[in-house]
Amino acid sequence: MANDGKVYSFGPGGLKVDGARTLRRNLKKAGVDITRLKPVHTEIAERVLAEALPHVPVRTGKLRNALKPLGTNASAIVRTTGRTVPYAAPVHWGWGTRPNKGKKWRGGPIRSNPFLWDAQERIRGEIEDTYMDKVQAVLDAIADN
């Protein structure tokens, strides 16, 4: 996928930053604490979640309440907490194997409702700008030390 000279691209897994792994490796080699990237990723995950929440399908509210943003050294993730909503992935991505009388599953297939994917698509430009600005701020802070 061409990325028009940008250091990031979008694919099936979301935003991929070209060279992010190399950046983390080089920061480690230079003795820099790469946990400085966690707040950057956390902020992005929080923004995607905020955009997605109004579009989460609600029956009981468990799915909406179980979604939590998480930032790691390497990624921004929105995930569900615990095992309270095992149906989260089928609701988001769909599930065509139902019904199954052998497993006593009732009802029809679950139509996908990719509320998180759609949210990150709607704010793609904002995510890109935020990520690049925040990573540059981290690099500037490291250079100033």
C-alpha positions as CSV (number, residue, x, y, z in Angstrom):
1,M,0.0,0.0,0.0
2,A,1.5,3.3,-1.0
3,N,1.5,5.9,1.7
4,D,2.4,9.0,-0.4
5,G,5.7,9.7,1.4
6,K,4.1,9.6,4.9
7,V,5.6,7.5,7.7
8,Y,2.4,5.8,8.4
9,S,-0.3,3.8,6.5
10,F,-3.7,2.3,7.2
11,G,-4.4,-1.4,6.7
12,P,-6.6,-4.1,8.1
13,G,-4.9,-3.9,11.5
14,G,-5.3,-0.1,11.8
15,L,-2.6,2.5,11.7
16,K,0.9,1.2,11.0
17,V,3.7,3.6,11.7
18,D,6.6,2.8,9.4
19,G,9.8,2.7,11.4
20,A,8.1,2.7,14.8
21,R,9.8,-0.6,15.8
22,T,13.2,0.9,14.7
23,L,12.5,4.1,16.7
24,R,11.8,2.1,19.9
25,R,14.9,-0.1,19.3
26,N,17.1,3.0,18.8
27,L,15.7,4.8,21.8
28,K,16.4,1.7,23.9
29,K,20.0,1.6,22.5
30,A,20.4,5.2,23.4
31,G,19.3,4.5,27.0
32,V,16.0,6.4,26.7
33,D,13.1,5.1,28.7
34,I,10.6,4.1,25.9
35,T,7.7,4.2,28.4
36,R,7.5,7.9,27.3
37,L,5.5,6.5,24.4
38,K,2.8,5.0,26.6
39,P,1.0,8.4,27.2
40,V,1.0,9.0,23.5
41,H,-0.6,5.7,22.7
42,T,-3.0,6.0,25.7
43,E,-4.2,9.4,24.4
44,I,-4.9,8.0,21.0
45,A,-6.8,5.0,22.4
46,E,-8.9,7.3,24.6
47,R,-9.7,9.5,21.6
48,V,-10.8,6.5,19.5
49,L,-12.9,5.2,22.3
50,A,-14.6,8.6,22.8
51,E,-15.5,8.7,19.1
52,A,-16.8,5.1,19.2
53,L,-18.9,5.2,22.4
54,P,-22.0,6.9,20.9
55,H,-22.0,4.1,18.2
56,V,-21.7,1.1,20.5
57,P,-24.8,-1.1,20.3
58,V,-26.5,-1.1,23.6
59,R,-28.9,-3.7,25.1
60,T,-27.7,-3.9,28.7
61,G,-24.8,-1.4,28.5
62,K,-22.3,-4.1,29.5
63,L,-20.4,-3.9,26.2
64,R,-20.2,-0.1,26.3
65,N,-19.1,-0.1,29.9
66,A,-16.4,-2.8,29.4
67,L,-14.5,-0.9,26.7
68,K,-11.2,0.5,28.1
69,P,-8.4,2.4,26.4
70,L,-4.9,1.0,26.8
71,G,-1.6,2.5,25.8
72,T,1.5,0.3,25.7
73,N,5.1,1.1,24.6
74,A,4.2,-0.1,21.1
75,S,0.5,0.4,20.5
76,A,-2.8,2.1,21.3
77,I,-5.6,-0.5,22.0
78,V,-9.2,-0.4,23.0
79,R,-10.2,-3.7,24.6
80,T,-12.9,-5.1,26.8
81,T,-12.2,-5.7,30.5
82,G,-12.3,-9.2,31.9
83,R,-14.7,-11.9,30.6
84,T,-17.9,-10.0,31.2
85,V,-18.6,-9.5,27.4
86,P,-17.4,-12.6,25.5
87,Y,-19.7,-11.5,22.6
88,A,-17.7,-8.3,22.0
89,A,-15.8,-9.6,19.0
90,P,-18.8,-11.2,17.3
91,V,-20.8,-8.0,17.8
92,H,-18.0,-5.9,16.3
93,W,-16.8,-8.2,13.4
94,G,-19.9,-10.3,12.9
95,W,-20.4,-14.0,13.2
96,G,-22.0,-16.1,10.4
97,T,-22.0,-19.5,12.0
98,R,-25.3,-19.2,13.9
99,P,-27.6,-21.0,14.4
100,N,-26.1,-24.3,15.4
101,K,-28.6,-26.8,16.8
102,G,-25.8,-29.1,17.9
103,K,-24.4,-26.4,20.2
104,K,-28.0,-25.2,21.1
105,W,-27.3,-21.7,19.7
106,R,-30.5,-19.9,18.8
107,G,-31.1,-17.1,16.4
108,G,-29.5,-16.0,13.2
109,P,-26.1,-14.9,12.2
110,I,-24.7,-11.8,13.9
111,R,-24.3,-8.9,11.5
112,S,-21.1,-6.9,12.0
113,N,-21.2,-3.5,13.6
114,P,-17.5,-2.3,13.5
115,F,-18.0,0.7,15.8
116,L,-14.3,0.9,16.8
117,W,-13.0,0.4,13.3
118,D,-15.5,3.1,12.0
119,A,-14.5,5.4,14.8
120,Q,-10.8,5.3,14.0
121,E,-11.7,5.8,10.3
122,R,-13.7,8.9,11.1
123,I,-10.9,10.5,13.0
124,R,-8.0,9.2,11.0
125,G,-6.5,12.6,10.2
126,E,-6.7,13.6,13.9
127,I,-5.0,10.4,14.9
128,E,-2.2,10.9,12.4
129,D,-1.6,14.5,13.4
130,T,-1.7,13.7,17.2
131,Y,0.6,10.8,16.8
132,M,3.2,12.7,14.8
133,D,3.0,15.7,17.1
134,K,3.3,13.7,20.3
135,V,6.2,11.5,19.1
136,Q,8.0,14.7,17.9
137,A,7.4,16.2,21.3
138,V,8.9,13.1,23.0
139,L,11.9,13.3,20.6
140,D,12.4,17.0,21.3
141,A,12.3,16.4,25.0
142,I,14.9,13.7,24.7
143,A,17.1,16.0,22.6
144,D,16.8,18.8,25.1
145,N,18.2,16.6,27.9
